[in-house]
C-alpha cells in the first residue's frame, strides 16, 4: 500500500470517528501540511464518499450525516482484541446478548476468508478463564497456535524462559488456555518427552511443522494447567500445616499455588480440621505475609530457611506495633498491611495473580 493511499484511508478513519475535524487537526494527525489534507479530501470525493466542508471558527471536514460507510477493515490484532472483548462481555452477562452475538458475526464477516477461518479456530480451541482475562499477546501467535491445535499439527517454537534464556522447541500443541490474565500453551515437548506449559507472551515465533499427530486422551485443560503450577519444578518445596477450613485456606493459597490435603478430622463443630499445604516456590520471601494473612494456626514443617524468614517478619511486625504504642487498633492495622502484601508478593514470585 502506498503512503498516499494509506494516509487517505487514515483520513477516512479519522472523519468516521468524530463529527467534525479541523484541517489543522487532520494535518497534525496525518503528519502532512494543510494543503495535502485538502488533496486527500479530494481523493475521497473522487471515490464518491460525501465529505462536507464546514465553515466558521470551528470548521473543517465531516462525513455527511446518514451516509452508510463501507465495511471496516480490521487487522488480525484488532479482530482478536474485539472478539475476545465481546466474549468477555457475553460471559459476564446473566443471559446471552443478541447484540453481542450479531456484533461478533459482523466482525467475522468483515475479515478475509483465511483470517476468519483462523479466528474460528481460536474461538473453538481456546479455554477462556474469562473473568480474569487481562492481556492479549500477539494475535498472529495466538491464531497460529489455535490453528495448529485444531489441525493437530506440530509447532516449531522459539521461546524465552523465565530467565530470558532462548531455546528452540518442537512441540505437539494440545491446549490453549487463558487463565489469571495470561495465555498458556500446553503441549508435548518432543525433545523432553513430556507435557510442558509455555507462556504465550514468551513465544517469539511459532511456525507450523509438517505432518499431523493423533489427538491424545487428556483431562480438563484448565485443571491440568492449575495442577502444573502447584507442582512446578521450583527450587524450594514448602510444607505447611494449617488449621483452617479448605475454603479459608484457598482464599490465600489457590490451587495454582498449593496442593492441599486434609490430615486430621474436625475435633468439633467449632474446631476446623488441619490441612497440609505443599507449595513449590521460586523464592520464599512471599510466604511469611501469606502466613500472617491466614490468621490461624500454622506450623512450618519445611524448609528451615522459611522459619528464619518468618521469625524476621514477625519481629518487624512487633517492632511496628510497639512503635505505634502497642494499641489494639494499631496492631490490627499492622495485620491489615501484612495482608495487603500478599497479592504483590505472589506476583513477584511469578505466580498467576490478580491486580
ZASEVEX-644738 format. One record per residue (C-alpha): residue in one letter; z, x, y. Coordinates in steps of 0.02 Angstrom, whole numbers, padded with zeros to 5 digits, always signed. Layout:
% residues N
AZXY/...
This chain:
% residues 355
X+00000+00000+00000/X-00050+00073+00169/X+00077+00097+00307/X-00007-00035+00415/X-00008-00165+00276/X+00173-00126+00232/X+00229-00149+00412/X+00130-00310+00434/X+00224-00378+00281/X+00388-00316+00356/X+00344-00407+00517/X+00312-00567+00419/X+00481-00549+00333/X+00569-00522+00499/X+00488-00676+00575/X+00536-00781+00423/X+00719-00730+00434/X+00750-00787+00615/X+00699-00925+00735/X+00629-00808+00869/X+00622-00618+00882/X+00584-00523+01041/X+00443-00396+01049/X+00568-00258+01089/X+00674-00302+00937/X+00523-00305+00822/X+00462-00138+00889/X+00632-00060+00856/X+00647-00133+00680/X+00471-00078+00633/X+00484+00092+00720/X+00324+00062+00820/X+00283+00026+01002/X+00265-00150+01075/X+00076-00138+01083/X+00070-00105+00895/X+00183-00256+00866/X+00056-00365+00955/X-00082-00291+00847/X+00018-00331+00689/X+00043-00510+00751/X-00145-00525+00768/X-00163-00470+00586/X-00050-00615+00536/X-00152-00735+00642/X-00310-00672+00557/X-00228-00720+00392/X-00202-00896+00462/X-00014-00878+00473/X+00036-00979+00628/X+00134-00854+00733/X+00178-00929+00903/X+00215-00836+01066/X+00373-00889+01155/X+00376-00856+01341/X+00526-00828+01453/X+00676-00714+01463/X+00717-00733+01278/X+00536-00750+01223/X+00448-00662+01082/X+00368-00723+00922/X+00410-00854+00793/X+00330-00944+00646/X+00275-01121+00689/X+00406-01249+00637/X+00368-01340+00474/X+00246-01209+00409/X+00265-01179+00222/X+00263-00992+00191/X+00181-00908+00041/X+00292-00862-00108/X+00418-00725-00076/X+00379-00560-00165/X+00534-00485-00246/X+00561-00311-00314/X+00645-00290-00483/X+00807-00238-00397/X+00805-00391-00284/X+00764-00509-00428/X+00903-00439-00539/X+01031-00449-00397/X+00981-00628-00355/X+00980-00690-00534/X+01147-00610-00578/X+01222-00684-00420/X+01159-00856-00472/X+01227-00832-00649/X+01396-00788-00572/X+01392-00943-00463/X+01344-01054-00610/X+01481-00984-00721/X+01611-01005-00584/X+01568-01191-00566/X+01653-01327-00668/X+01485-01409-00706/X+01305-01344-00716/X+01224-01344-00545/X+01045-01412-00547/X+01008-01322-00383/X+01060-01155-00458/X+00954-01184-00613/X+00799-01230-00512/X+00826-01080-00396/X+00832-00965-00548/X+00672-01043-00614/X+00583-01017-00447/X+00636-00835-00438/X+00570-00803-00613/X+00404-00888-00572/X+00383-00780-00417/X+00384-00620-00518/X+00237-00534-00604/X+00225-00580-00788/X+00292-00414-00852/X+00441-00414-00733/X+00481-00595-00779/X+00475-00551-00965/X+00594-00404-00943/X+00711-00511-00837/X+00714-00641-00976/X+00763-00502-01096/X+00909-00456-00984/X+00972-00635-00972/X+00953-00659-01161/X+01036-00497-01218/X+01171-00458-01089/X+01352-00509-01119/X+01420-00551-00946/X+01606-00549-00912/X+01556-00645-00756/X+01722-00672-00663/X+01747-00484-00646/X+01567-00435-00612/X+01553-00325-00459/X+01424-00186-00460/X+01244-00193-00520/X+01168-00025-00571/X+00984+00021-00558/X+00880-00132-00603/X+00746-00031-00691/X+00876+00047-00806/X+00954-00122-00845/X+00786-00201-00883/X+00730-00056-00992/X+00892-00063-01094/X+00884-00252-01113/X+00702-00243-01168/X+00743-00109-01297/X+00887-00213-01366/X+00778-00367-01383/X+00635-00270-01466/X+00756-00160-01567/X+00675+00000-01504/X+00764+00170-01489/X+00805+00239-01317/X+00796+00416-01252/X+00938+00435-01127/X+00980+00570-01002/X+01165+00545-00972/X+01307+00616-00866/X+01480+00604-00944/X+01645+00585-00850/X+01647+00773-00815/X+01468+00763-00745/X+01403+00861-00894/X+01220+00815-00927/X+01159+00776-01102/X+01011+00700-01188/X+01042+00564-01317/X+00933+00466-01436/X+01017+00300-01469/X+00987+00135-01556/X+01041+00007-01424/X+01148-00135-01489/X+01230-00224-01341/X+01230-00227-01150/X+01396-00286-01080/X+01459-00316-00903/X+01649-00300-00901/X+01779-00268-00765/X+01648-00232-00633/X+01544-00109-00735/X+01396-00115-00854/X+01407-00033-01026/X+01281+00004-01163/X+01348+00000-01341/X+01230+00100-01450/X+01221+00203-01610/X+01207+00386-01564/X+01088+00462-01692/X+01149+00641-01667/X+01335+00599-01680/X+01306+00468-01816/X+01425+00342-01738/X+01427+00198-01616/X+01461+00254-01438/X+01486+00169-01270/X+01389+00228-01117/X+01420+00179-00937/X+01253+00119-00870/X+01283+00191-00696/X+01292+00364-00777/X+01124+00346-00863/X+01000+00447-00762/X+00844+00396-00859/X+00811+00278-01004/X+00645+00281-01094/X+00598+00178-01247/X+00553+00277-01402/X+00432+00246-01543/X+00465+00133-01691/X+00595-00001-01718/X+00761-00020-01809/X+00845-00159-01905/X+00972-00260-01808/X+01144-00215-01879/X+01278-00340-01927/X+01415-00320-01798/X+01561-00409-01719/X+01577-00480-01543/X+01512-00354-01417/X+01647-00382-01285/X+01786-00364-01415/X+01710-00201-01479/X+01696-00136-01301/X+01877-00176-01259/X+01941-00107-01425/X+01842+00052-01394/X+01928+00077-01226/X+02100+00062-01306/X+02055+00183-01447/X+01955+00309-01346/X+01971+00493-01388/X+02077+00546-01238/X+02192+00699-01234/X+02355+00600-01232/X+02422+00474-01356/X+02564+00372-01281/X+02677+00262-01387/X+02798+00141-01302/X+02920+00015-01374/X+02930-00135-01259/X+03048-00283-01268/X+02948-00425-01192/X+02827-00562-01237/X+02647-00522-01279/X+02591-00621-01125/X+02707-00523-01009/X+02652-00354-01078/X+02468-00398-01067/X+02484-00431-00880/X+02514-00243-00860/X+02433-00170-01016/X+02274-00268-01055/X+02183-00249-01222/X+02064-00122-01145/X+02213-00007-01112/X+02336-00030-01256/X+02338-00081-01439/X+02490-00195-01455/X+02583-00233-01616/X+02745-00333-01642/X+02880-00231-01729/X+03031-00348-01727/X+03055-00535-01731/X+03143-00626-01591/X+03332-00615-01604/X+03349-00785-01521/X+03266-00908-01406/X+03315-00807-01252/X+03280-00635-01325/X+03097-00580-01332/X+03027-00479-01476/X+02995-00291-01473/X+02815-00229-01471/X+02740-00057-01497/X+02603-00011-01371/X+02483+00127-01422/X+02391+00198-01271/X+02256+00331-01261/X+02257+00414-01091/X+02158+00544-00996/X+02311+00576-00886/X+02495+00525-00891/X+02534+00503-00706/X+02486+00318-00700/X+02604+00265-00841/X+02777+00278-00755/X+02725+00150-00622/X+02669+00034-00763/X+02838+00053-00850/X+02925+00011-00686/X+02813-00141-00661/X+02851-00207-00836/X+03032-00234-00778/X+03102-00246-00956/X+03173-00135-01093/X+03052+00008-01130/X+03075+00157-01245/X+02956+00306-01232/X+02926+00365-01410/X+02798+00497-01363/X+02746+00613-01287/X+02896+00711-01218/X+02795+00754-01062/X+02793+00569-01015/X+02983+00563-01021/X+02989+00704-00894/X+02867+00612-00779/X+02968+00451-00797/X+03130+00542-00751/X+03047+00617-00597/X+02977+00448-00544/X+03147+00365-00569/X+03230+00499-00463/X+03107+00469-00323/X+03139+00281-00328/X+03327+00308-00324/X+03309+00425-00176/X+03202+00296-00086/X+03330+00159-00119/X+03476+00269-00063/X+03386+00318+00097/X+03369+00134+00138/X+03554+00100+00122/X+03551+00051-00061/X+03543-00133-00017/X+03479-00257-00145/X+03338-00306-00029/X+03282-00126-00008/X+03293-00092-00194/X+03185-00245-00226/X+03058-00186-00100/X+03055-00016-00187/X+03016-00100-00353/X+02877-00201-00271/X+02799-00041-00205/X+02804+00033-00380/X+02719-00121-00449/X+02585-00110-00316/X+02542+00066-00375/X+02493+00005-00549/X+02315-00051-00514/X+02265+00104-00415/X+02347+00217-00543/X+02249+00138-00686/X+02088+00156-00586/X+02120+00340-00554/X+02149+00363-00740/X+01974+00300-00773/X+02015+00131-00850/X+01920-00029-00808/X+02015-00114-00669/X+02003-00245-00533/X+02022-00215-00349/
